[in-house]
Amino acid sequence: MAGMTVPSSPRWLADAGHDAPWHELTVCVAGVGIAGRAAARVLAARGARVIAVDDRDGPAEQAVAAELRDAGVQVRLGDGASWPDGVQLVVTSPGWRREAPLFAAAAAHGVPVWGEPELAWRLRPPGAAEWLVVTGTDGKTTTTLMLEAILRAAGLRTLAAGNIGVALVDLVDGPYDVLAVELGSFQLHWSRSVAPLAAAVLNVAPDHLDWWGGSFADYAASKGLAFAHARTCAVGNLDDPQTVRLLARAPGRRVGFTLSSPRPGQLGIYDGWLVDRAFVGDPEHDAVRLAALGDIPVPGAHNVANALAAAALARAYGVDADAVRDGLRAFTPAPHRLATIAEAGGVRWVDDSKATSPHAAAAALTSFERIVWVAGGLGKDVSFDELVAQVADRLRGVVLLGQCRKEIAEALRRHAPEVPVVDVGGAETGDVSAVLDTAVRAAADLAAPGDTVVLSPAAASYDMFRDYRQRGEAFAEAVRRFLGIARHDERGESDGGGEPR
């Protein structure tokens, strides 16, 4: 047929596994961040011809390029669009947009595109560690770290990996029993063969719609890919309507979790306890207490739901109840998630910079009674109306910054017209530190004893900052400057690509 493109990839690639002849391939790796550089390095070590591309060409990319060239990888910086000759497979880092010219060229050449998790799954040797997958709009990292803590408490060799900042391809030959794997929608979209032992969808709300071409249906469907395989025990939030729809379509075993009393086949809350009526001998008549609500060291109903999801995944692997309790008690939250910076004059200052969507911000803001909300950043084509309506009665005042501050202000005018709002500007001022200093002073003026000032942006960070971590740290520094207190060290965290490029 005229115009038909003959596929340039070998036939064996469709079913390629650990023992495939990877050395015969020419692979283009899109992106030289954590996932990309790990994929390039691992493929090169298996003898493949690897060409890594990135449209960025800054000092960080130059340093990675030098490392990869030493490993035998060809690197093209500042040119992520051109199609390299002879490519038979594209492996993409999370965040590269679906409409990128590189992917269009791959389609035209009949070349498959895999995510880094897809590559890692195919490279797993016989007897490799099982994967327990966590996805959802919000709470992924917290739940994945809870799961890791529970698995460790059970004496298992484990690690939290994936979108959390540890590349999965680096772990395929590691000495692990089971992995706690965080996957975002971008990774799931490009990783159709991944079939974990169990997977949890925490919630689904509008987010990253700019990446998904404005289609919430496509975004939601991507989360359902975690449940795509019959071998996977599907764990879903019964209090979230979108997740319930995805769970109903799962082809394997289905287990729900809820903040209400659990029915047979569910985990839930009863009389102050996390209770399992799914992974027990007789779900109709048996129930097991897993942990008390007081064993969860982070506030908010959303974190109780996260703990239930982590417990369900661990129980699917066979972990006993005592390990669930001990793991939750030992859990340490990652930075920038409802982290208290300081308390002074009866006002608590909280960094929740990881709240990069309205849904995430709602979970944070509903954890406090009276709030001065610091919000704004890079919008992702989502509405703020539902969020503002939900928290309006808690707001003592709002401080807005960043690119989408006007959209949030309009939602406030519609749903909370009596709440005072201060606009402190954005990147156009040219001095981010000055913007944050102004924001902190404005928040302090709005706050009264008993209030909580919360940076919970409901938007991405890239309009003013490198990532949400830099935003949270900069806000915390501004608070400390204002209060005249010294900085304390915080636990670092790797960039897992959770926000789109």
C-alpha positions as CSV (number, residue, x, y, z in Angstrom):
1,M,0.0,0.0,0.0
2,A,1.4,3.4,-0.9
3,G,2.8,5.3,2.0
4,M,3.0,2.2,4.3
5,T,6.1,2.2,6.6
6,V,7.8,-1.1,7.1
7,P,8.6,-1.6,10.8
8,S,12.3,-1.2,11.5
9,S,12.3,-3.1,14.8
10,P,13.0,-6.8,15.0
11,R,10.1,-9.2,15.4
12,W,11.5,-10.5,18.7
13,L,11.2,-7.1,20.4
14,A,7.5,-7.4,20.9
15,D,8.0,-10.2,23.4
16,A,11.5,-9.3,24.5
17,G,12.5,-10.5,28.0
18,H,15.6,-10.8,30.1
19,D,17.5,-13.1,27.7
20,A,16.6,-11.2,24.5
21,P,19.6,-10.2,22.3
22,W,19.7,-6.6,23.5
23,H,23.1,-6.2,21.9
24,E,21.5,-6.3,18.5
25,L,19.5,-3.2,19.1
26,T,20.0,0.5,18.4
27,V,18.0,2.4,21.1
28,C,17.2,6.1,21.4
29,V,16.8,7.1,25.1
30,A,14.7,10.3,25.5
31,G,15.9,12.4,28.3
32,V,19.1,12.3,30.5
33,G,17.4,12.7,33.9
34,I,17.4,9.9,36.5
35,A,15.4,7.4,34.5
36,G,17.0,8.2,31.1
37,R,20.6,8.1,32.2
38,A,19.9,4.8,34.0
39,A,18.2,3.2,31.0
40,A,21.0,4.4,28.7
41,R,23.7,3.0,31.0
42,V,22.0,-0.4,31.5
43,L,21.3,-0.9,27.8
44,A,24.9,0.1,26.9
45,A,26.2,-2.5,29.4
46,R,24.1,-5.1,27.6
47,G,25.8,-4.2,24.3
48,A,23.2,-2.1,22.7
49,R,24.0,0.9,20.6
50,V,22.5,3.7,22.6
51,I,21.8,7.3,21.5
52,A,20.6,9.6,24.4
53,V,18.9,12.8,23.4
54,D,17.6,15.8,25.3
55,D,16.4,19.2,24.2
56,R,18.1,20.7,27.3
57,D,21.8,21.6,27.3
58,G,22.6,23.1,30.7
59,P,25.4,22.3,33.1
60,A,23.5,19.4,34.7
61,E,22.9,17.8,31.3
62,Q,26.5,18.4,30.3
63,A,27.7,16.5,33.4
64,V,25.4,13.6,32.7
65,A,26.5,13.5,29.0
66,A,30.1,13.2,30.0
67,E,29.3,10.2,32.3
68,L,27.2,8.5,29.6
69,R,29.9,9.0,26.9
70,D,32.4,7.3,29.2
71,A,29.9,4.3,29.3
72,G,29.8,4.2,25.5
73,V,26.6,6.1,24.9
74,Q,26.2,8.7,22.1
75,V,24.7,11.9,23.5
76,R,22.9,14.7,21.7
77,L,22.0,17.6,23.8
78,G,19.9,20.6,22.7
79,D,18.3,18.4,20.1
80,G,15.5,16.2,21.4
81,A,13.5,16.2,18.2
82,S,15.7,14.9,15.4
83,W,15.3,11.2,14.5
84,P,18.6,9.3,14.8
85,D,19.3,6.9,12.0
86,G,18.8,3.2,12.6
87,V,16.8,3.4,15.8
88,Q,14.8,0.3,16.6
89,L,13.4,1.2,20.0
90,V,12.7,4.4,21.9
91,V,12.9,4.4,25.7
92,T,11.4,7.6,27.3
93,S,11.8,9.3,30.6
94,P,8.7,10.4,32.4
95,G,7.3,13.8,31.4
96,W,8.2,13.8,27.7
97,R,4.9,14.8,26.1
98,R,3.0,12.4,23.9
99,E,3.1,14.8,21.0
100,A,6.9,15.2,21.0
101,P,8.3,15.1,17.5
102,L,10.5,12.2,18.5
103,F,7.5,10.0,19.2
104,A,5.8,11.0,16.0
105,A,8.9,10.0,14.1
106,A,8.9,6.7,16.0
107,A,5.4,6.0,14.9
108,A,6.2,6.9,11.3
109,H,9.2,4.4,11.4
110,G,7.2,1.6,13.1
111,V,9.4,1.8,16.2
112,P,7.9,1.1,19.6
113,V,8.2,3.6,22.5
114,W,8.7,2.2,26.0
115,G,8.8,3.9,29.3
116,E,11.7,3.1,31.6
117,P,9.5,0.9,33.8
118,E,8.6,-1.1,30.7
119,L,12.2,-1.7,30.0
120,A,12.9,-2.6,33.6
121,W,10.0,-5.1,33.7
122,R,11.3,-6.8,30.5
123,L,14.9,-7.0,31.9
124,R,13.8,-8.8,35.1
125,P,15.4,-12.2,35.3
126,P,13.5,-15.4,36.4
127,G,12.7,-15.2,40.1
128,A,13.1,-11.4,40.2
129,A,11.5,-9.3,42.9
130,E,7.8,-8.8,42.6
131,W,6.4,-5.3,42.2
132,L,3.8,-3.7,44.3
133,V,2.6,-0.6,42.4
134,V,1.2,2.7,43.7
135,T,-0.5,5.2,41.5
136,G,-3.1,7.9,41.7
137,T,-3.4,11.7,41.4
138,D,-2.1,12.4,45.0
139,G,-0.5,10.6,47.8
140,K,1.7,8.3,45.7
141,T,5.0,9.0,47.4
142,T,3.6,8.9,50.9
143,T,1.9,5.6,50.2
144,T,5.0,4.1,48.5
145,L,7.2,5.1,51.5
146,M,4.6,3.7,53.9
147,L,4.6,0.5,51.9
148,E,8.4,0.3,52.0
149,A,8.4,0.8,55.8
150,I,5.9,-2.0,56.2
151,L,7.8,-4.4,54.0
152,R,11.0,-3.6,55.9
153,A,9.2,-4.2,59.2
154,A,8.4,-7.6,57.8
155,G,12.1,-8.4,57.4
156,L,11.9,-8.2,53.6
157,R,14.6,-6.9,51.3
158,T,12.9,-4.0,49.6
159,L,13.3,-0.5,48.2
160,A,11.0,2.3,47.1
161,A,11.6,3.0,43.4
162,G,10.1,4.4,40.2
163,N,8.6,7.9,40.1
164,I,9.9,8.4,43.6
165,G,13.5,9.0,42.3
166,V,15.1,5.6,42.0
167,A,15.3,4.1,38.5
168,L,13.8,0.7,38.2
169,V,16.3,-0.5,35.6
170,D,19.0,-0.2,38.2
171,L,17.3,-2.7,40.5
172,V,16.4,-5.6,38.1
173,D,19.4,-7.7,39.2
174,G,19.4,-6.5,42.8
175,P,19.0,-8.6,45.9
176,Y,15.4,-7.7,46.6
177,D,12.4,-9.8,47.6
178,V,9.8,-7.2,46.6
179,L,9.8,-3.6,45.4
180,A,7.5,-0.7,46.4
181,V,7.0,1.0,43.0
182,E,5.5,4.5,42.4
183,L,4.2,5.0,38.9
184,G,2.7,8.2,37.4
185,S,0.3,8.5,34.5
186,F,3.2,9.2,32.0
187,Q,5.0,6.1,33.0
188,L,1.9,3.9,32.9
189,H,1.1,5.2,29.4
190,W,4.3,3.9,28.0
191,S,4.5,0.7,30.1
192,R,1.8,-1.6,28.9
193,S,3.5,-5.0,29.7
194,V,4.1,-4.2,33.4
195,A,2.0,-6.7,35.4
196,P,2.6,-6.3,39.2
197,L,1.6,-8.7,41.8
198,A,-0.7,-6.0,43.2
199,A,-1.4,-2.4,42.4
200,A,-3.3,0.4,44.2
201,V,-5.1,3.4,42.7
202,L,-5.4,6.0,45.5
203,N,-7.6,8.6,43.8
204,V,-8.2,10.2,40.4
205,A,-8.8,13.9,40.0
206,P,-8.0,16.4,37.2
207,D,-4.3,16.9,36.9
208,H,-1.7,17.1,34.1
209,L,-4.5,17.8,31.6
210,D,-2.0,19.9,29.6
211,W,-0.1,16.6,29.0
212,W,-3.2,14.7,28.2
213,G,-4.5,17.2,25.6
214,G,-7.2,18.4,28.0
215,S,-8.8,14.9,28.3
216,F,-9.6,13.9,31.8
217,A,-10.9,10.6,30.4
218,D,-7.5,9.8,28.9
219,Y,-5.8,10.7,32.1
220,A,-8.1,8.6,34.3
221,A,-7.7,5.6,31.9
222,S,-4.0,5.8,32.2
223,K,-4.3,5.2,36.0
224,G,-6.4,2.1,35.2
225,L,-3.5,0.6,33.3
226,A,-2.1,-0.4,36.7
227,F,-5.0,-2.9,36.8
228,A,-4.6,-4.1,33.2
229,H,-3.4,-7.6,33.9
230,A,-5.3,-10.6,35.4
231,R,-2.4,-11.6,37.6
232,T,-2.6,-8.2,39.4
233,C,-4.6,-7.8,42.6
234,A,-6.3,-4.5,42.1
235,V,-6.6,-2.3,45.2
236,G,-8.8,0.7,44.9
237,N,-10.2,3.6,47.0
238,L,-13.9,2.9,47.5
239,D,-14.4,6.5,48.6
240,D,-13.3,7.9,45.2
241,P,-15.9,7.5,42.4
242,Q,-13.3,7.6,39.6
243,T,-11.3,4.9,41.2
244,V,-14.4,2.8,41.8
245,R,-15.0,2.8,38.1
246,L,-11.5,1.7,37.3
247,L,-11.7,-1.0,40.0
248,A,-14.9,-2.4,38.5
249,R,-13.1,-3.0,35.2
250,A,-10.0,-4.8,36.7
251,P,-9.7,-8.3,35.3
252,G,-8.0,-9.8,38.4
253,R,-8.8,-9.9,42.1
254,R,-10.4,-6.7,43.4
255,V,-9.9,-5.3,46.9
256,G,-11.3,-2.0,48.1
257,F,-10.3,0.2,51.0
258,T,-12.5,2.8,52.7
259,L,-12.5,5.2,55.6
260,S,-15.8,3.5,56.7
261,S,-16.3,0.1,58.3
262,P,-15.1,-2.5,55.8
263,R,-17.3,-5.2,54.3
264,P,-16.0,-8.6,53.2
265,G,-13.2,-8.2,50.7
266,Q,-12.3,-4.7,51.9
267,L,-10.0,-2.9,54.3
268,G,-11.4,0.0,56.4
269,I,-11.7,1.7,59.7
270,Y,-13.6,0.3,62.7
271,D,-13.5,1.6,66.3
272,G,-10.2,3.5,65.7
273,W,-8.4,0.6,64.0
274,L,-7.3,-0.2,60.5
275,V,-9.1,-3.5,59.8
276,D,-8.6,-6.1,57.1
277,R,-11.5,-8.2,55.8
278,A,-9.9,-9.1,52.5
279,F,-6.7,-11.0,53.2
280,V,-8.1,-13.3,55.8
281,G,-9.2,-16.9,55.8
282,D,-12.9,-16.2,55.9
283,P,-13.7,-12.6,54.8
284,E,-17.4,-13.1,55.6
285,H,-16.7,-13.8,59.2
286,D,-13.1,-12.9,59.9
287,A,-11.4,-9.5,60.4
288,V,-7.8,-8.6,61.5
289,R,-6.8,-5.5,63.3
290,L,-3.7,-4.1,61.5
291,A,-2.9,-0.9,63.3
292,A,-4.5,1.9,65.4
293,L,-5.2,5.2,63.9
294,G,-2.7,6.6,66.4
295,D,0.1,4.5,64.7
296,I,-0.1,6.7,61.6
297,P,2.4,9.5,62.3
298,V,1.1,12.0,59.7
299,P,-2.2,14.0,60.0
300,G,-5.2,14.0,57.7
301,A,-7.9,11.6,56.6
302,H,-6.0,11.3,53.2
303,N,-3.1,9.8,55.1
304,V,-5.3,7.3,56.7
305,A,-6.4,6.3,53.2
306,N,-2.8,6.1,52.1
307,A,-2.0,3.8,55.1
308,L,-4.9,1.5,54.1
309,A,-3.6,1.3,50.6
310,A,-0.1,0.5,51.7
311,A,-1.4,-2.1,54.1
312,A,-3.5,-3.7,51.4
313,L,-0.6,-4.0,49.0
314,A,1.6,-5.5,51.8
315,R,-1.1,-7.9,52.8
316,A,-1.4,-9.0,49.1
317,Y,2.2,-10.0,49.3
318,G,1.6,-11.9,52.5
319,V,2.8,-9.5,55.2
320,D,1.4,-10.1,58.7
321,A,-0.6,-7.6,60.7
322,D,2.2,-6.8,63.2
323,A,4.5,-5.7,60.4
324,V,1.8,-3.3,59.1
325,R,1.6,-1.7,62.6
326,D,5.4,-1.6,63.1
327,G,6.0,-0.2,59.6
328,L,3.5,2.6,60.0
329,R,4.9,3.5,63.3
330,A,8.4,3.7,61.7
331,F,7.3,5.6,58.7
332,T,9.1,8.9,58.1
333,P,7.3,11.3,55.6
334,A,9.2,12.8,52.7
335,P,9.9,16.5,52.8
336,H,7.5,19.2,51.5
337,R,4.4,17.2,52.5
338,L,2.6,19.0,55.4
339,A,6.0,19.6,57.0
340,T,5.9,22.0,59.9
341,I,8.6,24.7,59.4
342,A,8.1,26.6,62.7
343,E,5.5,27.8,65.2
344,A,5.7,31.3,66.6
345,G,3.2,33.6,68.2
346,G,0.5,30.9,68.1
347,V,0.8,30.6,64.3
348,R,2.0,27.4,62.6
349,W,3.9,27.6,59.3
350,V,3.6,24.5,57.0
351,D,5.4,23.6,53.8
352,D,3.2,21.5,51.5
353,S,4.9,22.4,48.3
354,K,4.4,18.9,46.9
355,A,0.7,19.8,46.4
356,T,1.0,20.4,42.7
357,S,-2.7,20.0,41.9
358,P,-6.0,21.2,43.4
359,H,-6.8,17.7,44.6
360,A,-3.6,17.5,46.6
361,A,-4.1,21.0,48.0
362,A,-7.6,20.0,49.2
363,A,-6.2,17.1,51.1
364,A,-3.8,19.4,52.9
365,L,-6.0,22.3,53.5
366,T,-8.8,20.2,55.0
367,S,-6.4,18.9,57.6
368,F,-6.5,22.3,59.4
369,E,-9.4,24.4,60.8
370,R,-8.2,28.0,60.1
371,I,-5.8,28.7,57.3
372,V,-3.9,31.4,55.6
373,W,-3.3,29.8,52.2
374,V,-0.2,30.6,50.1
375,A,-1.1,29.4,46.6
376,G,-0.2,29.6,42.9
377,G,2.4,28.5,40.4
378,L,2.2,26.9,36.9
379,G,-1.3,25.9,36.1
380,K,-2.0,22.6,34.3
381,D,-5.3,23.5,32.6
382,V,-7.3,22.5,35.6
383,S,-10.1,24.3,37.5
384,F,-9.7,25.7,41.0
385,D,-13.4,26.3,41.7
386,E,-14.1,23.0,43.4
387,L,-11.0,23.4,45.7
388,V,-11.9,26.9,46.7
389,A,-15.6,26.0,47.4
390,Q,-14.4,23.1,49.5
391,V,-12.1,25.1,51.8
392,A,-13.7,28.5,51.7
393,D,-15.0,28.3,55.3
394,R,-11.5,27.6,56.6
395,L,-9.8,30.5,54.9
396,R,-8.7,33.5,57.0
397,G,-6.8,34.9,54.0
398,V,-5.0,34.0,50.8
399,V,-1.6,35.0,49.4
400,L,-1.2,34.4,45.7
401,L,1.9,34.1,43.6
402,G,3.0,32.6,40.3
403,Q,1.6,32.3,36.8
404,C,-1.9,31.0,37.6
405,R,-2.6,33.3,40.5
406,K,-5.3,35.2,38.5
407,E,-7.2,32.0,37.9
408,I,-7.2,31.2,41.6
409,A,-8.2,34.8,42.4
410,E,-11.2,34.4,40.1
411,A,-12.3,31.2,41.8
412,L,-11.9,33.0,45.2
413,R,-14.2,35.8,44.0
414,R,-16.8,33.3,42.9
415,H,-16.7,31.1,46.0
416,A,-15.1,33.1,48.9
417,P,-15.7,36.7,48.1
418,E,-15.2,37.9,51.7
419,V,-11.8,36.3,52.1
420,P,-8.9,38.9,51.9
421,V,-6.5,38.1,49.0
422,V,-3.0,39.5,48.5
423,D,-1.3,39.2,45.1
424,V,2.5,39.3,45.5
425,G,3.4,38.6,41.9
426,G,5.4,36.0,40.1
427,A,8.5,35.3,38.0
428,E,8.0,38.6,36.1
429,T,9.4,40.4,39.1
430,G,12.8,38.9,38.5
431,D,13.5,38.2,42.2
432,V,11.9,35.0,43.5
433,S,13.3,35.5,47.0
434,A,11.8,39.0,47.3
435,V,8.4,37.5,46.1
436,L,8.5,34.9,48.9
437,D,9.6,37.4,51.5
438,T,6.6,39.6,50.5
439,A,4.4,36.5,50.6
440,V,5.5,35.5,54.1
441,R,5.0,39.1,55.4
442,A,1.5,39.2,53.9
443,A,0.6,35.8,55.4
444,A,1.8,36.9,58.8
445,D,-0.3,40.0,58.6
446,L,-3.4,37.9,57.8
447,A,-2.8,35.2,60.4
448,A,-4.0,35.3,64.0
449,P,-3.0,33.0,66.9
450,G,-4.4,29.5,66.3
451,D,-4.1,29.8,62.5
452,T,-1.9,27.8,60.2
453,V,-0.1,29.3,57.2
454,V,0.1,26.7,54.6
455,L,2.1,26.8,51.3
456,S,-0.1,24.4,49.3
457,P,0.3,25.8,45.8
458,A,-2.3,23.6,43.9
459,A,0.0,24.1,40.9
460,A,3.4,23.0,39.5
461,S,6.5,24.9,40.3
462,Y,8.3,25.5,36.9
463,D,7.2,29.1,36.4
464,M,9.5,30.2,39.2
465,F,11.5,27.2,40.5
466,R,13.5,24.2,39.4
467,D,11.0,21.9,41.0
468,Y,8.6,21.7,44.0
469,R,11.5,20.8,46.3
470,Q,13.3,24.1,45.6
471,R,10.0,26.0,46.0
472,G,9.4,24.4,49.4
473,E,13.0,25.0,50.6
474,A,12.8,28.6,49.4
475,F,9.5,29.2,51.2
476,A,10.9,27.6,54.4
477,E,14.0,29.9,54.2
478,A,11.7,33.0,53.8
479,V,9.7,31.9,56.9
480,R,12.9,31.5,58.9
481,R,14.2,34.9,57.7
482,F,11.0,36.5,58.8
483,L,11.0,34.7,62.2
484,G,14.7,35.2,62.7
485,I,15.4,31.5,63.3
486,A,18.3,29.3,62.0
487,R,17.8,26.8,59.3
488,H,17.8,23.1,60.2
489,D,18.8,20.3,57.9
490,E,16.1,18.3,56.0
491,R,16.3,14.9,54.4
492,G,17.0,15.1,50.7
493,E,15.0,13.5,48.0
494,S,15.8,12.6,44.4
495,D,13.9,13.9,41.4
496,G,11.5,11.3,40.2
497,G,10.0,13.3,37.4
498,G,6.6,13.7,39.1
499,E,5.9,17.0,37.4
500,P,5.9,17.2,33.6
501,R,8.6,18.9,31.7
